[in-house]
Amino acid sequence: MKLLVVHYLFIISSCYIFNFSYGRNLNPNFRVKAVNLGGWLVTEGWIKPSLFDAIPNNDFLDGTGLQFKSVTEGKYLCAELGGGNIIVANRTAASGWETFKIRRINSTIFNFRVFNKEFVGVDGSGNVVAVENKPGFSETFEIVRNSDDPSRVRIKSTNGFFLQVKTEELVTADHSGGNGGWGDDDPSVFIMKTSGRLEGEFQITNGYGPIMASQVMREHWRTFIVEEDFSFIKSNGLNAVRIPVGWWIASDPTPPKPYVGGSLNALDNAFLWARSASLQGSQNCGSTNANRDGTIEWGKTDDIIQQTVEVIDFLTARYAKNPSLYAVELINEPLAPEVTLDMVKKYYQAGYNAVRKHSSTAYVVMSNRLSSDPTELLTFASGLKGSVIDVHYYNFFSRIFDNSIFDNMSVQQNLEFVNTNRSAELNTVTQSNGLLTFVGEWVAEWEVRDATKEDYQKFAQAQLEVFGRATFGWAYWTLKNVNNHWRWNWTAIQISNRGKYLCAELGGGNIIVANRTAASGWETFKIWRINSTIFNFRVFNKEFVGVDGSGNVVAVENKPGFSETFEIVRNSDDPSRVRIKSTNGFFLQVKTEELVTADHSGGNGGWGDDDPSVFIMKTSGRLEGEFQITNGYGPIMASQVMREHWRTFIVEEDFSFIKSNGLNAVRIPVGWWIASDPTPPKPYVGGSLNALDNAFLWASQLSSDPTELLTFASGLKGSVIDVHYYNLFSRIFDNSIFDNMSIQQNLEFVNTNRSAELNTVTQSNGLLTFVGNGLLNGKLEMQQGGLPKVCPGPIGSVRTCNIWLGLLDTEKCEQPLEYGVDDQEWLYQPLNYLDYWLINNHIGSTQI
């Protein structure tokens, strides 16, 4: 795991399975998928309220706003003009001037700070005022509560007297407390209510006091986040953690009071656990939850900025050489306009320099100011190499005139807001110049009431899709929380195991991951079939999927072997649900989006969505050729199926049909394996050559128009029309006209019919004619297969033998003939026609 440190420290734990190392040489396409460890090293009471339960008067914590209503006047105490003046009791409603933020001295003793930040005190005349900028003895008060009604209180000054309302314009500290009654006629009695409450690190440590605080916090740090949580984070597909830390960690083990030591040791443990879990991390300093009373003082002086830079320097120096350190975030959520842009830039430049003094590789993350232009840091940060802009998105908190724009949004409207508005906002801060963007906080919570589980899933998924486009990554808020929808433990059940496709990283030659929301080339695995359940898987770059020596699934081999062989086991009730079993006896499982292993036992055989060894399979593309059918059936069945197919699919009647429909040729595709018939290489089977022989036979029995080439060839100088004449084989409707002819009839047929046929193709325009095949004299034999072959003597100077349609062998003829033909050669053609043109009627094949 790698860690990302923020002032508000944050650790990004990144499991970079690609090279199984702890180094920082990450894939440029790497994206942080983090969870915040909120409420651990910086306390946030809303995350774990029970931490505050044992604090005496735990509703009187530092920064709590109190409002006091006089029972006699029925009006609220008020700092006139917001402070710097007297305290009056003339307000019928309470707001800012009527709210007094407390600073806790102990469980009953407090200072009260007013709107303009002065402290309430008692002047020399006993009048109650708010004029001092620092609290002293006279600005210290005790709150005494009615045991029967804790909302009824008296306020006791250090002069020994209680505050009382004498008139609406005069509040003094000179009441003795009377007889101790709490009636509405007592001017020293007030009805108290709270307005606003802080529950951060200062509140809990100051609330408990130094002894109890140390015990409580050390136990919390020891138990709230443990090593098993880092394993859980990794197993849920995350590769990072963001850990908030406070500025006081730099003074551990003796931080300034009221903070207590021990958080630095917990942070050290986080780096150790991150490394053990093969995660990387980042630190973030500058918590908004460590302030005493909510007053923003950060950045107002150079000294404050320098103190924060020193914290960054301390943390980076401590962890720079730790391979788990991934990034340092300088501060979390500075608030505009109290924190000005100039303040932030000044600090960010100094903080960046402090990080770079110790590390040239750690990213430096800069949080956008809240309530400011999200692009205000882009120009500044783009000049700082390795900088990242952090933005936070929640579908609440964004208030216009104190009304949330999300209050009345439906489920669909929230989804549309994420897909449209959040997408546009993220695009606005995403630059093409290399400056990275980071959605440092988001959550599956919203303002929708009575939303279903499915609604939350849709909302989380929509945010994941949009925030996944951030060029640095994202971090969910938070790992643990008493509020379900803020807690990754709950959210992970909803979305961590959402469907992602297996993918050959980089197309192959790498690991197999499970991080793609859509499937294309890299997510497609072409199968080589061994039998009906056993296969090899070939990836985009043509490597084969296999299992390496560590049990990780990879795609690195160019030839499949034992380790590249898998069994697909299908669910009998739903064949699209499968498990993939390796030859090591285990099933493939997805441990994280970056880690697919072959080490799952198969569990109890269930097929539920909670089983990491179960995959939803779909096909993409399908081949159905000769290889597929013969290998699919296997050698015995394939031979039977194919021979029956060749025998019945094309028959002799089809050739008659072709001829009768005005066609004069057929083109017959044949495979290369036909040359090895009857024993072609596996998985092909023999028999196709015999079928091709039949085609030549059937074709020879059909004739064509002898004049069909005349017009075409007459335009080609030096062309010759070749015709073949035999007084046999010419079949019309399967009956030979020559079968019963006498010698005289054959002679007359030649003198009349053949002469007419030859005259038909003989032109006066110079186109030559050639009788290329003819039978003049010789002996008639029957060759194997029942086809006749003739061995004539020489014609003119040619001594050769014709190859008949369907014959694969030739035989030289040695018997000479004693005569030729006047002025014209009769030629027996000896060529082995590789393109298998069927000479008689031009029906044949040009493809082997």
N, C-alpha and C positions, 0 to 999 in steps of 0.2 A: 504494500500500500504506500502511496506517496502522500505527503502532507503539504497542505497549503496554509501558510501562516498569515493571519490578518490581525491588525491591531483592533481588536476583536480578531483573535487568531483563527486561521482556518486551515485545516489539513485536507489536502486532496489525496485520497488514497487511490492510487491508480494501479490496477493489476494489469501489467502489460505483458500478456501471455505471449505476444508475438515472438519475442526473443527470450522469454522466460528469464529475464534479468531484472535487476533493481536499478539499472542505469536510467539516465534521463534522455537518452537518444530515442525519443518516441517517434512513432509514425506521424507524419504531418497531418494525416487524416484523423488522428486520435482526438476524441472528444471526452471531456470530463463528464462523468455521470455520478454526481456526488449526493451525499446526504449531510445536512448540518447536524453537528452534535450539540445542539442548543441546550441550555440549562445544565450543562456539566461544569465546565471551568469558569463560566460566568453564570451566576444564578438568575433564573427567570421564574418567579413564583407561579405564574400561570401554567408553566410546564409541569411543575411538581409542587403544588400548593402545600402538601403535607410537610414540606421542609420547615414551614413557618408556624406549624401548629403549636409548638411548645414555647413560643416566645410570649412572655407576659405582656398583656395589653397589645396583642399583635395587630390590632387595628390602629395603633398609634406608631406607625413606622415612619422613618424619615421620608419626607416628601409628601406624606398624606395631606390632603387639603381638608381643613376643618372649617365649618361655618357655624357661628354661634348666634342663636336667636334669644333675645331677652324675653323672659316670661312676663315681665311687668309691662314692657313697652310693646311687645309683639313685633319687634323690628330686629334686623340683623346688625351685628357689629360690622363696621366698615372702615377701611383705611381711607380717609378722606384724600381725594385726588389720586388714589392708588398708592400713596405713601409719601413720606417726607412731611407728615402733618399729624394731626390728632386722629384718634380713633373715636368714631361716632357710632350711634345706634339708631339710624334713621332709615334703613332700607327695608322695604317690604318683601323684596326678593333678593336672592343671593346669586352673585356671579363672580367675576374676577376680583374686584375690590373687596368683596365680602368673604373671600377665601384666604385662609391663613395656613401656609405650608409649614409643617412642623419639622424641627430638627430635634432628634431624640437624644437626651442626655442619659436617661435611664427609662425604666418602664413608666414613670409618672412625671418626670421633669423634662421640659422642652423649651426650645426657642420657637417663636412664631415669625415667619417671614411673609411680607405682604407683596402685593402685585409688582410694585416697583423695586422690590428686592431689599428694602429696608427691614429692620427687625423691630418688632413691637417691644416697648419698654415702658418704664415708669419714670417720669421726670421728677425734678426736685420738689414739685408741688403736689405729687401724688397723682397727676393726670396721666392717663394712658395715651401714648404717642407711638409713632413709627418713624423714627428719624435716623437711627444708627445703621451704618453699613456693615458693622461687625457686632455680633452679640457679646454682651458682657454680663456682669452680675445682675444689673437692672433689667436685662432682656431675657431673664430666665424665669420660667413659671412652672407651677405644678398643677396638673389637672386632677381634680378630686371627683370621682364618679359616685353616683347614687347606686348603692349595691342592689336596690330593687329595680332600678331603671337606669342602666348605664348611659343612656342618651342624655340624662340630666346631669350637668356638671357644674362645678365651681372652678374658677381659675385663681390660684393663689400666687401672689408676687413674692419675691425674695424679701420684701419689707415686712412680711408676716401677715399681710392683709389680703382679702379677696377683691377681685374686680367687681364693680357694681355699676349699673346704669342709673345715673341720677336723673339725666334728661336725655333726649335724643342726641344732644350735642355735647354731652359731658359724660365721659366714662372715667372712673377713678379707681385707684387701688387702695381703698380705705374701709372696706367692709370687714367686720369681725367674724362673719359667718353665722351670726345670730345664734339660735338655739339648735342649729343643725337640721332644721326642717328643709323640705324641698318643694314648698308650695309655690303657686303662681304669684304670690304677693311678695316674694323675696327677690330684690333687685340684683342679688349676687348669683342667682340661678339662671343658667342658660340651657336651652335645648340645642344639643350638638348633633350635627350630621356631617358625614364625610363626603368629600367631592374630589375624586381622583385618588389613586393609590399607586405607589411604587413598590415593587417587590424584586429588587435586584441584589447584587452582591453586597452593596453598602447596607441595605436595609436588614438583610439576614444576619450579617456579622455584627453590626451595631445593635441589632435587636437582641441577640443572644448574649452579647458581651464577650470579652476575649477568651474566657475559659470554655464556656459552653460552645461558642462559635467554632473554636478549633476542633472540638470533638465532633460536632455536627457536620462540619464541612469535610473533614478528613474521611468520615464514614461515607458521606455522599460521593466524594470523588472516587472512593474505593469500590463502590457498589453500583453507581448509576450507569457508568459505562465500563464494561469489562472486556477482556480479550475475546470472549465468545461473540460479542457484538460485532467485532471486526470480521469474524468468519461469517456471521449472518449477513453483513453488508456485502461481502464478496459473493456469497452464494445467491444473493438476490439480484445479481446482475449489475451492481454498482461498482465503480472503480475509484471512488474518491470519498473523502470526508472533509467537511469544513468545520473547524473547531474554533468557536469564539473563545478568546482569552482576554483578560484585562491587563491594563497597563501595569498594575501592581505586581504582576508575575515576574517582572524584571528585578524586583527587590526580594524575591523569595530566597531564604525562608523567613525573613523578617520584614515583611511589607509594612507600609505605614498603616497605623490604626484607622479604622477598625478591622481592616483586612487581616487574614490569617495565612500563615505559610502552609505549603503542601501542594499547591496546584501545579508547580513546576515539575515535581516528581510525577504527577499524573500525566502531564504532557509528555514527559520523557517516555512513560509507558506507552502512550499512544503511538509515538514513533517506532517503538520496539514492536508493538502489535501490528502496526501497519506493514513493517518489513516482513514480519512472520507470515502475514496474510498476502504477501506479494502485492501490496498496495502502495500508492504514493500519496503524498499529502501536501497541504498548504496551510500557512498560518495567516490569521487575520486579527489585527489588534485594533482596539478602540471601541469598547463596548458602550452602547447607549444605556445599558442596564447597570451601571456602576456609579451613577450620579447620586448625590445625596438627596437633593430635593427637586430634580428636574431642571434646574437652572443651567443653561448652556454657557460654559465659560471657555470651552476649548477653542483655541485658535486666536483668542483676542490679544495675546501677547506673544512676542518671540520666545519668551522663556517657556511658555506652555508648549509651543510647537517643538522647541528643541528637546524638551523632556520626552515628547512622544517619539521623536526621531531616535532618541537614545534607547527607547524600548525596542524599536525596529532593529537597531544595531545589535542590541543584546540577543534578540531572538535569532536573527540571521547568522550571527557569529556562532551561536550555540549549535545550530542545525545545518549550516551550509554544507558541511561535508557528509551529512547523513543522506544516504541515497534515497530516502523516502521523502525528502523535502522537494516539493514540486513548485510551489509559488508562495509569495508573501502578499497578502492584501493589507494595505496601509491603514485603512480605517473603515468602519462600517457606517453607512447611512448618515453622513454629515447632513444637517438640516439647514436648508435655505429658508429665509434670508439671514438667520442669525449667524450662520457660518458663510462668509462671503466667498465668492469664486477666487479672489486673490489669496485669501487665507489657504484655501484648499490647494491651489497651484503651488504656492510657496512650500507647503508641507509635502505635497506629492513629489516635488523635485528633490527636496532634501531626503525624503524617505527612499526614493528610488536610488539616490546616490549611496545611501547607507546599505541597501541590499546589494548593490553592485560592488561595493567595497569587499564583500565576502563571497559573492556568488555571481558568476556571469551567465548562469543557466536558469536560475529560478525565475519564473514569471513574476512580474510585479503587477498586482491587481489594484485598480483604483475605482472606488465606489462613487457612482454619481451622487450628487446632492439630491436629497428628497425635495420635491416641490420646485424643481428647477428645469431648465432646458436640457433634455437628455443628450444633446449634441455638444454641450458647452466644453467638454474636455477633449473632444476628438482631435482638434488641431494640436493642442498641447501634448496629448499622449502619443500621437502618431510620430513624434520626434524622439520618443524614448523606446528603444528596442526592447522587445519582450514585454511590452505593456499590455494590459487587459482592462477593458471597461466593464464594470460590474453594474447590472441593472436588476431591480427587484420588481416582480409583478404579482399582485394579489387582486382578485376580483372583489375587493372591499377596501375600506380605508380611503379610497379616492373620493373625497367629499367636496361638493360645490355648495357654498352657502350652508354648510353643516348638514347637507342632505346627500346621502350616498347615491351615486348614479347606478349602483347595483341593487339597491333595496328591493325594487319591484321587478327585477329581471327574472324571466323564466329560465328553465334549463336550456332551451334552444337559444335564447338570446345570449346567455353566457357563453355557449359554445360558439356562436357567431362572433361574439366580441373577441374571443381568443383567436379564432381563425382569421378575423379581419383586422381588428384594432391592434391586438398584441403583435400579430405578424408584421403589421406596418410599423409599429413602434420599434420592433427589433431590427427591421430592415433599415430604419432611420439611423441607428447607431452602428450598423454593420458596414464597414468600409472595405473598399477593394484594395486599399494600400497596405493590408497586412495587419492592421490593428484588430486584435481579437475581442470578441464580445462574450460575456458570461452572464447568464441569468442566475445570480447567486442565491436568490430565494424565490420559491413559488410553492404552492400548496394545493391540495385537492379540496380545500374548504371554500365555501362561498356563502352568499346571503339567501340562497334558495332554501325554503322550508319544506319539510316532508319529502325531500329528494330520496329516490330509491337507490339501492346499491348499484344498479345498472347506470343510473344517472351519474353517480360519482365516478364510475369507471369511464364513462364517456368524457366527463370533464377532465379527468386526469390524463386520459389518452390524447385528448385534443391539445392539452398543454405540452405533453411530451413531444408530440409531432412538431409543434411550432417552436418550442424552446430547444428542441434538438438541432435546430438550424443555427443556433448560436455557435460561433466559430471556435470558442474555447470550451463551451459546455454549459452544464447547469447543475444546480444543487437544490435538493428538496428540503423544505423546512418542516419537520425536523425528524430525527431518528426516534426519539421517545417523547411522549406527551400524554397527559391524562385525557386530552381531547382527541378522540379517535381519528378524526379526519386530518389532524395535524401530525399524526404519528406514522412514520414510514412503516413500522411494524404492521400497522393496519393497511396502509396503502399498498405495501408490497404484496399482500395477499390479493389485492384487487388488480394490480397492474404489473407487478414485477414479472409474473409468468405469462404475460400477454404474448400472443403468437408472434414470434420472429422466425424468419427462415434461416436454415443452415446456409452457409455461404463459404465458398472457397476464397479466402482472403487474397486480394490482388489477382483473383482469377485462377490461382493455383501456384504451386511451388511454395506453399506456406501452410498455416494452420487452417482448420475449419472453425468458423465462428458461428454465432447464432444471433446476429444483431441487425438483420435486414427486415424492414416492415413491408417490403414488396419484393417480388421475385423476378429476376431477369436472367442474364447469362451466367453471372457468377453464382447465382443461387440455383442453377439447374445442373443436375447430375445425370449424365447419360449412362445407361446400364449396359454392361456386357453380361449376357445371360450364360450361366453355367448349367443350371437346370431350372426347374419351375420356382425355386425359392432362393437359390444361391446366385450371387451376382458380384461383379466388379462395378465400381462407380468411377466414371471419368469426368473430370471437371473442364472448365472453359479452356484452360491452357493445355489441356490434354494429359495432365498428370492424373494418377489414380489415387483415390482416397484410401488411406491405410491407417494403421495404429502404430505409433512409434514406441520406443522402449519404455517410455514413462506412462504409457496408456493414453496419451493425447491423440486426438484424431487430426490427421494432417493430410495434405495432398502433395506429395513430393516425388513419388516414383513414376518413371516413364513406362514401366512395364508392370503389370499386376502380378503379385505373388501371393503367398499364403496370407500375409498380413493385410493384403488389399482385397480380401474376399469376405463377403458379408451375407448373412441370411436376413431376409425381410420376413418378419412374423406379423401377420395381419389379424386384426380383431374380427372374429367371426360375425359379430353383430354389426360392425361398421368397418368394412374393408379399407376405408380411407385412414383409419387409425392404425399405425404400425409401430413396431419396435425394430431396431436394426441390431442384429447380433454379430459380434466380431468372432473371429476364429480363436480368440483367447477365452471364449466361453461367456463373456460379459456383454451387456447391451450398451449401446451408445446412450449418453445422457448429456443434457445441457446443464452445466453447473453455473455458469454465468454467460453473459452474451459473448464473452471473449474466450470461454473455455468449454470445449466439448471433449468428453473423455469416453473411453470404453471400459467402464468399471462398475456398471450398475447390474445388480443381481436379477432385476426384473420384478423385485418386490413380491407382492402377493398375487400378481397376475392381473391386477385391476387395470383399468384403462382411463382413469380419471384425469382431470386437468391439473391435478397436483402432482402428477408423476413426471419427473424430468426425462424419463426414458421413452415417453410417448410422443409421437409426431403425427401431425396431420399431413397426409401425402396427397399431392395432386400431380397429374401428368402435364407435361408441356412439350408438345411435339411427339410425333410417333412415326416410326418407319415400319413399313409393311412390304418388304421386298423378299427376294429369294432367300437371302441369308436368314431373315427373321422367321420365315415360315419353316424352313428346314431345320434350323437350330431350335426353334420352338417345339416342333413335334418330336425331334430326336430322330436318329437314323432309320429305325424300323418303320415307325409311323409315317415319317416324311416320305420314304420311298413309296409307300402305298398311296398316300394322298396325292403325291405329285404325278405318279404314273396314271392314276385315274383322271387327274385333271388334264394331262396332256392328251389322253385318249378321247376325252369327251368334250373339252372346251371348244376346240376347232376340229371339224370333221370334213370329209370330202364334199358333202353337200354344201358347205359354206363356200367352197370355191365356185360351184355352179351358181350359187346365189350371187356371188360377187360379179361373175361374168354377166349374168342376166340383168344386172342393175347398171350396166354400162361402164363398169370399171374394168381396167385392163392391167392392174398390177396390185400386188400386196407387198407390204414391207414388214418383215418378220424380225423383231428384236431377238437376239440370242445373247446369252452370257458367255463370258470368257471361259468359264469352266466347261463349256460344251466340247472344247478341244480335248479334254481329258476323259470324256465319256467312253466307257461306262463306269469308270471309277474316278470321278472328280474329287478334288480335295474336300474334306469335311468343312462344313456340314452339308454341302451340296450332294445331291444324289443323281445317279445315272438314269438315262432314258430320254433325255431331251433331243439327243442326236437322231434317234430313230423317228421321233416326231417330225424333225426337220426333213428327214428323208421322205417321209410321207407327203410333206408339203410340196416338195419338188415333183413327186410323182403326180399329185393331184393337179398341179399347175401345168404339167406337160400335156395333160389331157384336154386343156382348154386352148382354143385358138384366138387369134386377134386379127384385126383388120390389117392386111399387108401394106396398105397405102398410108397408114397413119403417120409415117415419118417423112413422106415425100416433100410436103411443103416446107417443113422445118429444115431438112437436110439440103434442099436445093439452094438455100442461101449460104451454104458453107462450102466454099471452094475445095475440091478434092475429096468430097465426101462420097461414100459408097454405101448403098443399101444391101444388107446381107439377108438372104432368105434361105431357108432350109427345106428340102423336099424329101419325104420318105413315103413310099407306098405301104405304110403301116403306121400304127400309133394314133392316126388322126381320128379321134373318136367324137361322134356326135351323139349326145344322149346315151353315152356308154356303149354304142354299137359301132364296130369298125366297118367302114365301107369297103375295106380291102379283104375282109376275111374270106369271102367266097369267089374272089376274082380269079379268072383264068389268066394264063400268060398273055393271050391276045388282048384281054380286057385291060390288063396292066399297061401294055404297050399303047393301046388307044388312049388310056387315061393320061399317060405322059404326053403323047402327041397333041392331045386336045386340051385337057384341063391344065396340065402343068404349063403348056405353052401359053395359054390364056392368062394364067396366074402370073407368069413371068412378064408377059406383055403389059399387064396391069401396073407393074412397078417399074417398067422401063420407060423413061421419059426422053423426050426429044431435046430437052434443055441442057443435056450434058451430064445429068446425074447418073452415075454408074450403078450397075447392079451386079450382085455377086451371090452365086449359089454356094454358100459356105459349108453346108453339110448336105451330103446326099449319099445314097447307097447305089453303087453301080454294079459291083460284083464282089463276091466274097462269100464266106460261109457264115451262116446264122447260127449262133450258139445261145444258150441260156446261162447267164451268170448267176451266182448265188443271190437269192432274193427274188428270182423269177424275172429279172429284167434282161432283155436281149442285149448282146454286145456284138459288134461287127468288126472284124479285122480285115479291112480291104487292102488291096495292094496300093502301090504308089500311083499318084496322079501327077502327071508331068514330072517335075523334079522333086515333089514333096513326098517324103516317106514318113508317115505318122499314123496315129490312131486317135480317134475321138473319145473323150470322156463323156459318158452319158449322164443325164440328170439323175442324181441320186447315187452315182458311183464315186468312190473315193480312191480307186486305184486305176492306174493306166497300164496298158500293155503295148509294147512296141510290136508293130506288125512287120513280119519278115517276108510274107508272100507277095511277090511283085505282080502287078497287073500288066497285061501285054498291050494295052492301048490307052490313049488319052481321049480328050474331047476337043473338037476343032475350035481353035482360037479362044478357048476359055478353060481356065483351070477349075477343076472340081476338087475342093479341099476338105480334108477331114481335120478338124481343129483339135489340137492336143492339149489346150491350156487347162490348168487347174484353176477354176474360177474362184478366187478367194472371196469375191463379193457375192457369189452365188446368184448371179442373174439367171433367171429361168428363160432360156433362149427362145423357145417356141413362141411364147406369147408375152414376153417381157414381165412375167410375174416372178418376183424373187425378193431377195433381202440384200440390203447393203450394209447391215450391222451385224457384227459378230460379238 
